[in-house]
Amino acid sequence: SVNSLLAKNGVVVNQTMGHDGVSRDYYHLRHRLEIDNFTLITPSEWLQCHYCIVWKEPIDPKGCYHNRCYWDGSGNFIIYIKKDVFPIPSGCNSDWLKLEMKPNRSGRVYETSEAALALALESKRQLWLQIVELHEGRLEQLEVVLELNPYVSVLSDSPLLLKLNHCNLYFRTADNEYINHLKAIEVNQ
């Protein structure tokens, strides 16, 4: 079963039954990206990461191997959004929140067909291309849907008040696909 509840700051609470049969609350938010509230250049405080994003690159104590966000072919990419314009408070010490698109998982994980995996990958690629267009000034704004889980705490149920536990956010996905709406969905069984 799936249910939705609109909360403060435009957050929608979706209760979804997962693959494991457990019902969970997911917190989703529509967020407007504009040229001045996000970046594809890794902020300096994020360069001192504890691991490199590029798989199998050696750990560099001086920082990551690269400083520019990119599409990696598996569906994964990262951008950074300004913390001070984000509607959910955060204890993050950085001025930037890391917004990540999760990579596609193999068909063995979700028993997903190759065709469904290809469609999911394409949904992420199209979003990435729109983000690049925005960054290059060919778009004025772009509405994206975020999932606040798992790094969110509920401070109050009524009224619903949330706080980010860390500096991390994710684009909303289900069964590998980017989900560009706030409605509840049913995951493939």
Secondary structure, 3 states (H helix, E strand, C coil): CEEEEECHHHCEEEEEECCCCCEEEEEEEEEEEECCCEECECCHHHCCCCCCCCCCCCCCCCCCCCCECCCCCCCCEEEEEEHHHCCCCECCCCCEEEEEECCCCCHHHHCCCHHHHHHHHHHHHHHHHHHHHHHCCCCCEEEEEEECCCCEEEEEECCEEEEECCCEEEECEECCEECCCCCCCCCCC
